Amino acid sequence: MQRAGFFLVEVAMAEIRVATVADAVAIQAIYAPIVEQTVISFEIETPSVAEMGQRIGKTLESYPWLVWCDEQAVVQGYAYASQHRTRAAYQWSVDTTVYVANTAQRQGVGRALYQQLLAILRGLGYYSAYAGITLPNVKSVGLHEALGFTPVGVYRQAGFKHERWHDVGWWQCQLQVGDQAPVAPRKFDPNKESVAKG
């Protein structure tokens, strides 16, 4: 079913929908091992469920936050956009993030989430999406490049975690191209532009 220009995406009897604060428990459970066991995220302390709920709510004031739910309606992955930089001329650019639970790896979850997220961002009027990837990460680089992201640079020794320095590569997806002065991008409105089940 189409609603406000966006579509429900179904993958293997699952669905992608807009996140709610009630998803904070599931999202925090996916994120915790990423923070604690990897350098994929540069956070050192795992945010609480309450903090995660606040992040979801704050993000949805302006940007999309999507979740991928399996056939039992359990959240197994999520993706969201966030502000790229604070200066006004950057307003047509966004950062993007996607995380998938270990139990849902290699099932196309990340790709499906990203495809929907990028489509929404394009519809809202954004021109560029950026993704930072702690290096090396062959799987993440492969996913992003398969979706049209291209490498634009590397921050050397950008973060120190787990007793060592780490580089961060940056990838860009050109959502649209224009020579004229663009109209300001619209804020995401979950009530009007949600990915809804038909």
N, CA and C atoms as a LAMMPS dump frame, in Angstrom:
ITEM: TIMESTEP
0
ITEM: NUMBER OF ATOMS
594
ITEM: BOX BOUNDS ff ff ff
-5.0000000000000000e+02 5.0000000000000000e+02
-5.0000000000000000e+02 5.0000000000000000e+02
-5.0000000000000000e+02 5.0000000000000000e+02
ITEM: ATOMS id mol type element x y z
1 1 1 N 0.84 -1.201 0
2 1 2 C 0 0 0
3 1 3 C 0.871 1.245 0
4 2 1 N 0.52 2.252 -0.847
5 2 2 C 1.256 3.505 -0.872
6 2 3 C 0.611 4.487 0.088
7 3 1 N 1.484 5.236 0.805
8 3 2 C 0.972 6.269 1.681
9 3 3 C 1.968 7.414 1.68
10 4 1 N 1.523 8.601 1.317
11 4 2 C 2.362 9.798 1.286
12 4 3 C 3.638 9.577 0.493
13 5 1 N 3.551 8.793 -0.558
14 5 2 C 4.691 8.62 -1.441
15 5 3 C 5.661 7.533 -1.049
16 6 1 N 5.425 6.847 0.057
17 6 2 C 6.332 5.809 0.511
18 6 3 C 5.596 4.477 0.554
19 7 1 N 6.338 3.392 0.618
20 7 2 C 5.748 2.077 0.496
21 7 3 C 6.14 1.178 1.655
22 8 1 N 5.245 0.319 2.037
23 8 2 C 5.589 -0.781 2.93
24 8 3 C 6.559 -1.693 2.208
25 9 1 N 7.608 -2.102 2.899
26 9 2 C 8.568 -3.035 2.321
27 9 3 C 8.458 -4.344 3.075
28 10 1 N 8.217 -5.429 2.363
29 10 2 C 8.122 -6.736 2.982
30 10 3 C 9.281 -7.603 2.517
31 11 1 N 9.975 -8.232 3.455
32 11 2 C 11.098 -9.109 3.159
33 11 3 C 10.899 -10.392 3.948
34 12 1 N 10.734 -11.51 3.248
35 12 2 C 10.607 -12.811 3.907
36 12 3 C 9.533 -12.772 4.997
37 13 1 N 8.326 -12.329 4.645
38 13 2 C 7.193 -12.278 5.57
39 13 3 C 7.435 -11.315 6.72
40 14 1 N 8.26 -10.304 6.505
41 14 2 C 8.537 -9.309 7.532
42 14 3 C 8.126 -7.94 7.011
43 15 1 N 8.296 -6.91 7.841
44 15 2 C 7.943 -5.572 7.393
45 15 3 C 8.889 -4.536 7.968
46 16 1 N 8.971 -3.418 7.276
47 16 2 C 9.685 -2.247 7.75
48 16 3 C 8.647 -1.2 8.098
49 17 1 N 8.797 -0.609 9.265
50 17 2 C 7.872 0.439 9.708
51 17 3 C 8.657 1.528 10.429
52 18 1 N 7.983 2.618 10.715
53 18 2 C 8.595 3.695 11.487
54 18 3 C 8.712 3.267 12.945
55 19 1 N 9.853 3.561 13.538
56 19 2 C 10.074 3.214 14.942
57 19 3 C 9.192 4.055 15.859
58 20 1 N 8.977 3.541 17.056
59 20 2 C 8.324 4.293 18.12
60 20 3 C 9.198 4.191 19.363
61 21 1 N 8.925 5.031 20.333
62 21 2 C 9.681 4.986 21.587
63 21 3 C 9.546 3.615 22.241
64 22 1 N 8.433 2.938 22.005
65 22 2 C 8.226 1.603 22.575
66 22 3 C 9.213 0.576 22.032
67 23 1 N 9.868 0.877 20.919
68 23 2 C 10.871 -0.038 20.357
69 23 3 C 12.227 0.086 21.038
70 24 1 N 12.347 0.973 22.001
71 24 2 C 13.648 1.24 22.623
72 24 3 C 14.277 -0.004 23.234
73 25 1 N 13.483 -0.876 23.825
74 25 2 C 14.031 -2.089 24.451
75 25 3 C 14.704 -2.963 23.406
76 26 1 N 14.012 -3.215 22.304
77 26 2 C 14.566 -4.07 21.253
78 26 3 C 15.764 -3.415 20.581
79 27 1 N 15.682 -2.121 20.344
80 27 2 C 16.777 -1.409 19.688
81 27 3 C 18.006 -1.37 20.585
82 28 1 N 17.799 -1.143 21.871
83 28 2 C 18.931 -1.14 22.802
84 28 3 C 19.586 -2.51 22.877
85 29 1 N 18.79 -3.564 22.79
86 29 2 C 19.335 -4.927 22.826
87 29 3 C 20.191 -5.22 21.594
88 30 1 N 19.816 -4.682 20.449
89 30 2 C 20.628 -4.84 19.237
90 30 3 C 21.918 -4.039 19.355
91 31 1 N 21.81 -2.84 19.894
92 31 2 C 22.939 -1.911 19.927
93 31 3 C 23.964 -2.246 21.001
94 32 1 N 23.525 -2.795 22.122
95 32 2 C 24.427 -3.032 23.259
96 32 3 C 25.668 -3.844 22.891
97 33 1 N 25.55 -5.011 22.252
98 33 2 C 26.765 -5.765 21.915
99 33 3 C 27.646 -5.059 20.897
100 34 1 N 27.065 -4.217 20.072
101 34 2 C 27.863 -3.45 19.113
102 34 3 C 28.752 -2.463 19.854
103 35 1 N 28.194 -1.816 20.866
104 35 2 C 28.976 -0.882 21.681
105 35 3 C 30.019 -1.618 22.501
106 36 1 N 29.603 -2.705 23.138
107 36 2 C 30.458 -3.377 24.114
108 36 3 C 31.536 -4.254 23.482
109 37 1 N 31.248 -4.837 22.325
110 37 2 C 32.141 -5.854 21.769
111 37 3 C 32.848 -5.448 20.481
112 38 1 N 32.483 -4.333 19.88
113 38 2 C 33.058 -3.959 18.588
114 38 3 C 33.485 -2.494 18.583
115 39 1 N 34.102 -2.099 17.469
116 39 2 C 34.43 -0.688 17.254
117 39 3 C 33.576 -0.109 16.128
118 40 1 N 32.526 -0.817 15.763
119 40 2 C 31.6 -0.31 14.752
120 40 3 C 31.009 1.015 15.21
121 41 1 N 30.638 1.085 16.495
122 41 2 C 30.196 2.33 17.116
123 41 3 C 31.319 2.863 17.99
124 42 1 N 31.488 4.17 18.02
125 42 2 C 32.507 4.782 18.866
126 42 3 C 31.975 5.129 20.25
127 43 1 N 30.737 4.761 20.551
128 43 2 C 30.28 4.927 21.93
129 43 3 C 31.039 3.964 22.825
130 44 1 N 31.316 4.397 24.053
131 44 2 C 32.036 3.577 25.02
132 44 3 C 31.079 2.93 26.004
133 45 1 N 30.088 3.682 26.439
134 45 2 C 29.086 3.193 27.383
135 45 3 C 27.775 2.937 26.647
136 46 1 N 27.182 1.782 26.886
137 46 2 C 25.905 1.456 26.251
138 46 3 C 24.799 2.349 26.798
139 47 1 N 24.043 3.012 25.957
140 47 2 C 22.935 3.831 26.451
141 47 3 C 21.852 2.96 27.077
142 48 1 N 21.196 3.503 28.076
143 48 2 C 20.097 2.788 28.713
144 48 3 C 18.891 2.748 27.779
145 49 1 N 17.917 1.937 28.148
146 49 2 C 16.676 1.887 27.371
147 49 3 C 16.005 3.257 27.366
148 50 1 N 16.028 3.934 28.513
149 50 2 C 15.418 5.262 28.59
150 50 3 C 16.116 6.246 27.661
151 51 1 N 17.448 6.206 27.647
152 51 2 C 18.203 7.086 26.76
153 51 3 C 17.914 6.758 25.299
154 52 1 N 17.821 5.476 24.987
155 52 2 C 17.521 5.093 23.61
156 52 3 C 16.141 5.595 23.203
157 53 1 N 15.197 5.506 24.105
158 53 2 C 13.868 6.026 23.817
159 53 3 C 13.885 7.515 23.537
160 54 1 N 14.697 8.246 24.292
161 54 2 C 14.821 9.682 24.066
162 54 3 C 15.442 9.968 22.702
163 55 1 N 16.415 9.163 22.321
164 55 2 C 17.055 9.349 21.017
165 55 3 C 16.062 9.112 19.881
166 56 1 N 15.27 8.069 20.009
167 56 2 C 14.269 7.776 18.981
168 56 3 C 13.299 8.944 18.846
169 57 1 N 12.776 9.392 19.978
170 57 2 C 11.822 10.492 19.956
171 57 3 C 12.409 11.759 19.366
172 58 1 N 13.644 12.083 19.759
173 58 2 C 14.297 13.292 19.255
174 58 3 C 14.553 13.192 17.758
175 59 1 N 15.023 12.044 17.309
176 59 2 C 15.292 11.866 15.875
177 59 3 C 14.027 12.04 15.053
178 60 1 N 12.927 11.442 15.518
179 60 2 C 11.68 11.479 14.754
180 60 3 C 11.056 12.868 14.683
181 61 1 N 11.593 13.825 15.431
182 61 2 C 11.124 15.202 15.291
183 61 3 C 11.519 15.791 13.938
184 62 1 N 12.572 15.225 13.327
185 62 2 C 13.059 15.776 12.062
186 62 3 C 13.405 14.738 11.005
187 63 1 N 13.823 13.542 11.447
188 63 2 C 14.387 12.555 10.523
189 63 3 C 13.699 11.194 10.674
190 64 1 N 13.759 10.366 9.636
191 64 2 C 13.172 9.02 9.744
192 64 3 C 14.02 8.076 10.585
193 65 1 N 13.346 7.239 11.343
194 65 2 C 13.964 6.116 12.067
195 65 3 C 13.088 4.906 11.776
196 66 1 N 13.639 3.914 11.108
197 66 2 C 12.884 2.744 10.675
198 66 3 C 13.337 1.498 11.409
199 67 1 N 12.426 0.547 11.571
200 67 2 C 12.769 -0.751 12.147
201 67 3 C 12.308 -1.855 11.205
202 68 1 N 13.05 -2.957 11.22
203 68 2 C 12.703 -4.157 10.453
204 68 3 C 12.205 -5.196 11.443
205 69 1 N 10.973 -5.649 11.243
206 69 2 C 10.356 -6.612 12.154
207 69 3 C 10.181 -7.954 11.449
208 70 1 N 10.481 -9.037 12.163
209 70 2 C 10.315 -10.365 11.576
210 70 3 C 8.856 -10.79 11.63
211 71 1 N 8.597 -12.025 11.23
212 71 2 C 7.205 -12.485 11.143
213 71 3 C 6.511 -12.566 12.491
214 72 1 N 7.299 -12.548 13.585
215 72 2 C 6.719 -12.492 14.93
216 72 3 C 6.637 -11.056 15.454
217 73 1 N 6.88 -10.088 14.577
218 73 2 C 6.847 -8.659 14.913
219 73 3 C 7.969 -8.252 15.857
220 74 1 N 9.055 -9.031 15.89
221 74 2 C 10.219 -8.708 16.715
222 74 3 C 11.175 -7.842 15.903
223 75 1 N 11.621 -6.747 16.489
224 75 2 C 12.562 -5.857 15.808
225 75 3 C 13.918 -6.545 15.693
226 76 1 N 14.411 -6.678 14.459
227 76 2 C 15.688 -7.342 14.206
228 76 3 C 16.72 -6.415 13.554
229 77 1 N 16.332 -5.196 13.27
230 77 2 C 17.262 -4.245 12.68
231 77 3 C 16.639 -2.867 12.652
232 78 1 N 17.489 -1.854 12.512
233 78 2 C 16.961 -0.496 12.445
234 78 3 C 17.911 0.398 11.664
235 79 1 N 17.369 1.485 11.139
236 79 2 C 18.148 2.462 10.386
237 79 3 C 17.549 3.84 10.622
238 80 1 N 18.418 4.836 10.661
239 80 2 C 17.918 6.193 10.872
240 80 3 C 18.849 7.206 10.221
241 81 1 N 18.342 8.419 10.07
242 81 2 C 19.133 9.534 9.561
243 81 3 C 19.322 10.545 10.678
244 82 1 N 20.377 11.331 10.555
245 82 2 C 20.661 12.361 11.553
246 82 3 C 21.355 13.534 10.883
247 83 1 N 21.445 14.625 11.602
248 83 2 C 22.053 15.836 11.057
249 83 3 C 23.516 15.591 10.695
250 84 1 N 23.922 16.061 9.521
251 84 2 C 25.316 15.89 9.092
252 84 3 C 26.221 16.941 9.731
253 85 1 N 25.854 18.195 9.645
254 85 2 C 26.587 19.294 10.271
255 85 3 C 25.582 20.37 10.667
256 86 1 N 25.992 21.26 11.566
257 86 2 C 25.055 22.258 12.078
258 86 3 C 24.935 23.5 11.199
259 87 1 N 25.945 23.815 10.395
260 87 2 C 25.885 25.024 9.572
261 87 3 C 24.763 24.919 8.544
262 88 1 N 24.116 26.064 8.283
263 88 2 C 22.897 26.078 7.467
264 88 3 C 23.096 25.514 6.068
265 89 1 N 24.252 25.752 5.465
266 89 2 C 24.462 25.295 4.092
267 89 3 C 24.556 23.777 3.98
268 90 1 N 24.698 23.085 5.131
269 90 2 C 24.743 21.619 5.133
270 90 3 C 23.359 20.977 5.215
271 91 1 N 22.3 21.778 5.268
272 91 2 C 20.982 21.239 5.611
273 91 3 C 20.46 20.201 4.617
274 92 1 N 21.024 20.138 3.412
275 92 2 C 20.578 19.154 2.418
276 92 3 C 21.357 17.843 2.511
277 93 1 N 22.214 17.734 3.515
278 93 2 C 23.004 16.52 3.73
279 93 3 C 22.614 15.873 5.049
280 94 1 N 22.653 14.547 5.086
281 94 2 C 22.334 13.81 6.311
282 94 3 C 23.328 12.674 6.502
283 95 1 N 23.498 12.27 7.754
284 95 2 C 24.243 11.056 8.064
285 95 3 C 23.251 9.906 8.182
286 96 1 N 23.692 8.708 7.849
287 96 2 C 22.821 7.536 7.93
288 96 3 C 23.487 6.434 8.735
289 97 1 N 22.653 5.656 9.413
290 97 2 C 23.138 4.575 10.269
291 97 3 C 22.213 3.378 10.129
292 98 1 N 22.787 2.181 10.088
293 98 2 C 21.978 0.959 10.076
294 98 3 C 22.651 -0.093 10.941
295 99 1 N 21.856 -0.793 11.747
296 99 2 C 22.348 -1.897 12.572
297 99 3 C 21.371 -3.062 12.465
298 100 1 N 21.92 -4.268 12.423
299 100 2 C 21.109 -5.482 12.31
300 100 3 C 21.518 -6.45 13.413
301 101 1 N 20.535 -7.095 14.031
302 101 2 C 20.809 -8.076 15.081
303 101 3 C 21.615 -9.24 14.523
304 102 1 N 22.429 -9.846 15.372
305 102 2 C 23.239 -10.991 14.937
306 102 3 C 22.381 -12.109 14.357
307 103 1 N 21.19 -12.289 14.911
308 103 2 C 20.305 -13.367 14.472
309 103 3 C 19.682 -13.112 13.108
310 104 1 N 19.815 -11.89 12.594
311 104 2 C 19.199 -11.549 11.308
312 104 3 C 20.229 -11.162 10.253
313 105 1 N 21.488 -11.487 10.498
314 105 2 C 22.532 -11.162 9.532
315 105 3 C 22.363 -11.979 8.246
316 106 1 N 22.816 -11.407 7.149
317 106 2 C 22.839 -12.075 5.84
318 106 3 C 21.448 -12.498 5.352
319 107 1 N 20.45 -11.705 5.701
320 107 2 C 19.092 -11.968 5.23
321 107 3 C 18.53 -10.798 4.412
322 108 1 N 19.382 -9.85 4.08
323 108 2 C 18.933 -8.696 3.314
324 108 3 C 18.275 -7.617 4.138
325 109 1 N 18.387 -7.719 5.462
326 109 2 C 17.725 -6.75 6.339
327 109 3 C 18.338 -5.364 6.188
328 110 1 N 19.669 -5.286 6.264
329 110 2 C 20.33 -3.996 6.144
330 110 3 C 20.053 -3.327 4.815
331 111 1 N 20.097 -4.106 3.753
332 111 2 C 19.827 -3.565 2.419
333 111 3 C 18.401 -3.027 2.327
334 112 1 N 17.42 -3.806 2.816
335 112 2 C 16.021 -3.377 2.744
336 112 3 C 15.792 -2.101 3.549
337 113 1 N 16.375 -2.04 4.743
338 113 2 C 16.245 -0.838 5.565
339 113 3 C 16.843 0.373 4.858
340 114 1 N 18.03 0.185 4.325
341 114 2 C 18.715 1.296 3.662
342 114 3 C 17.96 1.765 2.425
343 115 1 N 17.446 0.839 1.634
344 115 2 C 16.708 1.221 0.434
345 115 3 C 15.502 2.078 0.794
346 116 1 N 14.803 1.687 1.842
347 116 2 C 13.639 2.457 2.255
348 116 3 C 14.049 3.807 2.833
349 117 1 N 15.099 3.813 3.654
350 117 2 C 15.569 5.061 4.259
351 117 3 C 15.996 6.064 3.191
352 118 1 N 16.771 5.609 2.228
353 118 2 C 17.247 6.513 1.18
354 118 3 C 16.099 7.038 0.326
355 119 1 N 15.103 6.195 0.068
356 119 2 C 13.939 6.644 -0.698
357 119 3 C 13.187 7.74 0.047
358 120 1 N 13.04 7.574 1.343
359 120 2 C 12.356 8.589 2.147
360 120 3 C 13.15 9.888 2.155
361 121 1 N 14.458 9.79 2.355
362 121 2 C 15.297 10.989 2.39
363 121 3 C 15.242 11.741 1.064
364 122 1 N 15.234 10.999 -0.018
365 122 2 C 15.127 11.627 -1.337
366 122 3 C 13.789 12.365 -1.455
367 123 1 N 12.728 11.735 -0.99
368 123 2 C 11.415 12.354 -1.045
369 123 3 C 11.286 13.583 -0.167
370 124 1 N 12.062 13.638 0.902
371 124 2 C 12.033 14.792 1.802
372 124 3 C 12.836 15.969 1.263
373 125 1 N 13.623 15.718 0.233
374 125 2 C 14.367 16.814 -0.37
375 125 3 C 15.836 16.871 -0.038
376 126 1 N 16.397 15.774 0.489
377 126 2 C 17.835 15.747 0.769
378 126 3 C 18.603 15.399 -0.499
379 127 1 N 19.838 15.887 -0.565
380 127 2 C 20.659 15.697 -1.759
381 127 3 C 21.803 14.715 -1.555
382 128 1 N 22.313 14.598 -0.336
383 128 2 C 23.434 13.694 -0.076
384 128 3 C 23.252 12.988 1.256
385 129 1 N 23.563 11.689 1.258
386 129 2 C 23.573 10.901 2.491
387 129 3 C 24.997 10.41 2.715
388 130 1 N 25.458 10.511 3.95
389 130 2 C 26.825 10.116 4.289
390 130 3 C 26.81 8.996 5.32
391 131 1 N 27.811 8.136 5.238
392 131 2 C 27.962 7.049 6.205
393 131 3 C 29.421 6.951 6.619
394 132 1 N 29.652 6.935 7.923
395 132 2 C 30.994 6.734 8.451
396 132 3 C 31.171 5.274 8.84
397 133 1 N 32.269 4.659 8.415
398 133 2 C 32.511 3.236 8.661
399 133 3 C 33.88 3.069 9.3
400 134 1 N 33.91 2.491 10.501
401 134 2 C 35.189 2.189 11.129
402 134 3 C 35.907 1.133 10.302
403 135 1 N 37.151 1.402 9.98
404 135 2 C 37.92 0.524 9.093
405 135 3 C 38.857 -0.399 9.866
406 136 1 N 39.017 -1.643 9.349
407 136 2 C 38.364 -2.219 8.164
408 136 3 C 37 -2.804 8.501
409 137 1 N 36.114 -2.823 7.536
410 137 2 C 34.801 -3.45 7.684
411 137 3 C 34.297 -3.802 6.28
412 138 1 N 34.77 -4.915 5.771
413 138 2 C 34.49 -5.307 4.388
414 138 3 C 32.991 -5.448 4.138
415 139 1 N 32.271 -6.023 5.086
416 139 2 C 30.839 -6.257 4.897
417 139 3 C 30.068 -4.943 4.786
418 140 1 N 30.372 -3.999 5.67
419 140 2 C 29.675 -2.718 5.635
420 140 3 C 30.029 -1.926 4.382
421 141 1 N 31.296 -1.933 4.015
422 141 2 C 31.706 -1.246 2.79
423 141 3 C 30.979 -1.844 1.584
424 142 1 N 30.895 -3.171 1.526
425 142 2 C 30.211 -3.827 0.424
426 142 3 C 28.746 -3.454 0.342
427 143 1 N 28.073 -3.406 1.5
428 143 2 C 26.663 -3.029 1.528
429 143 3 C 26.476 -1.616 1.003
430 144 1 N 27.267 -0.693 1.527
431 144 2 C 27.102 0.702 1.127
432 144 3 C 27.393 0.907 -0.358
433 145 1 N 28.441 0.289 -0.851
434 145 2 C 28.779 0.486 -2.259
435 145 3 C 27.753 -0.176 -3.175
436 146 1 N 27.152 -1.278 -2.728
437 146 2 C 26.093 -1.913 -3.513
438 146 3 C 24.857 -1.027 -3.609
439 147 1 N 24.693 -0.132 -2.639
440 147 2 C 23.541 0.763 -2.614
441 147 3 C 23.843 2.118 -3.242
442 148 1 N 25.024 2.26 -3.819
443 148 2 C 25.336 3.492 -4.533
444 148 3 C 26.213 4.475 -3.798
445 149 1 N 26.688 4.116 -2.608
446 149 2 C 27.617 4.985 -1.888
447 149 3 C 29.007 4.878 -2.521
448 150 1 N 29.72 5.983 -2.547
449 150 2 C 31.091 5.987 -3.049
450 150 3 C 32.016 6.574 -1.985
451 151 1 N 33.262 6.091 -1.896
452 151 2 C 34.185 6.588 -0.87
453 151 3 C 34.62 8.018 -1.158
454 152 1 N 34.671 8.835 -0.102
455 152 2 C 35.055 10.243 -0.269
456 152 3 C 36.228 10.65 0.614
457 153 1 N 36.662 9.784 1.514
458 153 2 C 37.809 10.149 2.334
459 153 3 C 37.909 9.315 3.588
460 154 1 N 39.03 9.488 4.296
461 154 2 C 39.292 8.737 5.52
462 154 3 C 39.776 9.685 6.608
463 155 1 N 39.198 9.557 7.803
464 155 2 C 39.707 10.247 8.984
465 155 3 C 40.7 9.308 9.655
466 156 1 N 41.961 9.667 9.674
467 156 2 C 42.992 8.821 10.268
468 156 3 C 42.978 8.963 11.791
469 157 1 N 43.089 7.825 12.466
470 157 2 C 43.107 7.79 13.936
471 157 3 C 41.998 8.678 14.512
472 158 1 N 40.8 8.454 14.035
473 158 2 C 39.672 9.299 14.424
474 158 3 C 39.136 8.974 15.811
475 159 1 N 39.33 7.733 16.262
476 159 2 C 38.799 7.343 17.565
477 159 3 C 39.671 6.304 18.235
478 160 1 N 39.657 6.321 19.564
479 160 2 C 40.444 5.363 20.352
480 160 3 C 39.473 4.532 21.19
481 161 1 N 39.448 3.231 20.919
482 161 2 C 38.542 2.335 21.627
483 161 3 C 39.161 0.952 21.668
484 162 1 N 38.92 0.233 22.756
485 162 2 C 39.463 -1.11 22.941
486 162 3 C 40.983 -1.119 22.774
487 163 1 N 41.606 -0.109 23.385
488 163 2 C 43.072 -0.028 23.493
489 163 3 C 43.804 0.208 22.179
490 164 1 N 43.125 0.793 21.189
491 164 2 C 43.838 1.107 19.955
492 164 3 C 43.113 2.204 19.183
493 165 1 N 43.861 2.828 18.265
494 165 2 C 43.294 3.851 17.394
495 165 3 C 42.613 3.206 16.186
496 166 1 N 41.588 3.923 15.672
497 166 2 C 40.838 3.409 14.528
498 166 3 C 40.593 4.519 13.511
499 167 1 N 40.745 4.162 12.234
500 167 2 C 40.402 5.072 11.139
501 167 3 C 38.915 4.946 10.82
502 168 1 N 38.352 6.022 10.31
503 168 2 C 36.951 6.018 9.868
504 168 3 C 36.893 6.471 8.417
505 169 1 N 36.347 5.615 7.566
506 169 2 C 36.133 5.983 6.172
507 169 3 C 34.755 6.598 5.995
508 170 1 N 34.654 7.511 5.046
509 170 2 C 33.371 8.152 4.771
510 170 3 C 32.918 7.846 3.348
511 171 1 N 31.636 7.521 3.235
512 171 2 C 31.008 7.204 1.947
513 171 3 C 29.832 8.145 1.726
514 172 1 N 29.602 8.503 0.483
515 172 2 C 28.52 9.419 0.12
516 172 3 C 27.596 8.78 -0.903
517 173 1 N 26.296 8.97 -0.695
518 173 2 C 25.292 8.582 -1.687
519 173 3 C 24.619 9.854 -2.194
520 174 1 N 24.774 10.123 -3.484
521 174 2 C 24.154 11.302 -4.091
522 174 3 C 22.689 10.98 -4.346
523 175 1 N 21.809 11.555 -3.547
524 175 2 C 20.385 11.249 -3.644
525 175 3 C 19.737 11.924 -4.843
526 176 1 N 20.174 13.118 -5.151
527 176 2 C 19.69 13.834 -6.319
528 176 3 C 20.69 14.932 -6.659
529 177 1 N 20.599 15.435 -7.875
530 177 2 C 21.524 16.461 -8.35
531 177 3 C 20.713 17.656 -8.827
532 178 1 N 21.184 18.855 -8.504
533 178 2 C 20.486 20.051 -8.957
534 178 3 C 21.423 21.233 -9.066
535 179 1 N 21.19 22.071 -10.062
536 179 2 C 22.005 23.267 -10.252
537 179 3 C 21.348 24.511 -9.668
538 180 1 N 20.049 24.463 -9.48
539 180 2 C 19.323 25.611 -8.949
540 180 3 C 19.36 25.604 -7.42
541 181 1 N 19.061 26.761 -6.838
542 181 2 C 18.982 26.848 -5.378
543 181 3 C 17.869 25.925 -4.893
544 182 1 N 18.161 24.969 -4.024
545 182 2 C 17.157 23.987 -3.615
546 182 3 C 16.196 24.529 -2.564
547 183 1 N 15.025 23.943 -2.539
548 183 2 C 14.067 24.211 -1.471
549 183 3 C 14.545 23.488 -0.22
550 184 1 N 14.345 24.09 0.931
551 184 2 C 14.77 23.462 2.183
552 184 3 C 14.105 22.096 2.339
553 185 1 N 14.846 21.088 2.796
554 185 2 C 14.246 19.768 2.984
555 185 3 C 13.157 19.802 4.046
556 186 1 N 12.167 18.957 3.877
557 186 2 C 11.081 18.865 4.844
558 186 3 C 11.487 17.995 6.031
559 187 1 N 10.919 18.291 7.176
560 187 2 C 11.088 17.411 8.323
561 187 3 C 10.24 16.16 8.128
562 188 1 N 10.744 15.052 8.619
563 188 2 C 9.985 13.809 8.57
564 188 3 C 8.854 13.879 9.584
565 189 1 N 7.661 13.551 9.157
566 189 2 C 6.491 13.536 10.033
567 189 3 C 5.965 12.11 10.114
568 190 1 N 6.192 11.413 11.235
569 190 2 C 5.745 10.015 11.348
570 190 3 C 4.246 9.844 11.165
571 191 1 N 3.471 10.877 11.489
572 191 2 C 2.02 10.764 11.39
573 191 3 C 1.516 10.887 9.953
574 192 1 N 2.264 11.596 9.124
575 192 2 C 1.831 11.822 7.745
576 192 3 C 2.601 10.979 6.744
577 193 1 N 3.844 10.616 7.086
578 193 2 C 4.713 9.992 6.104
579 193 3 C 5.201 8.626 6.554
580 194 1 N 4.487 8.021 7.476
581 194 2 C 4.919 6.736 8.004
582 194 3 C 4.824 5.644 6.954
583 195 1 N 5.653 4.635 7.136
584 195 2 C 5.589 3.443 6.3
585 195 3 C 4.552 2.547 6.943
586 196 1 N 3.374 2.528 6.392
587 196 2 C 2.248 1.899 7.075
588 196 3 C 1.817 0.622 6.383
589 197 1 N 1.379 -0.32 7.156
590 197 2 C 0.885 -1.581 6.609
591 197 3 C -0.504 -1.384 6.029
592 198 1 N -0.678 -1.907 4.824
593 198 2 C -1.96 -1.756 4.172
594 198 3 C -2.953 -2.803 4.599
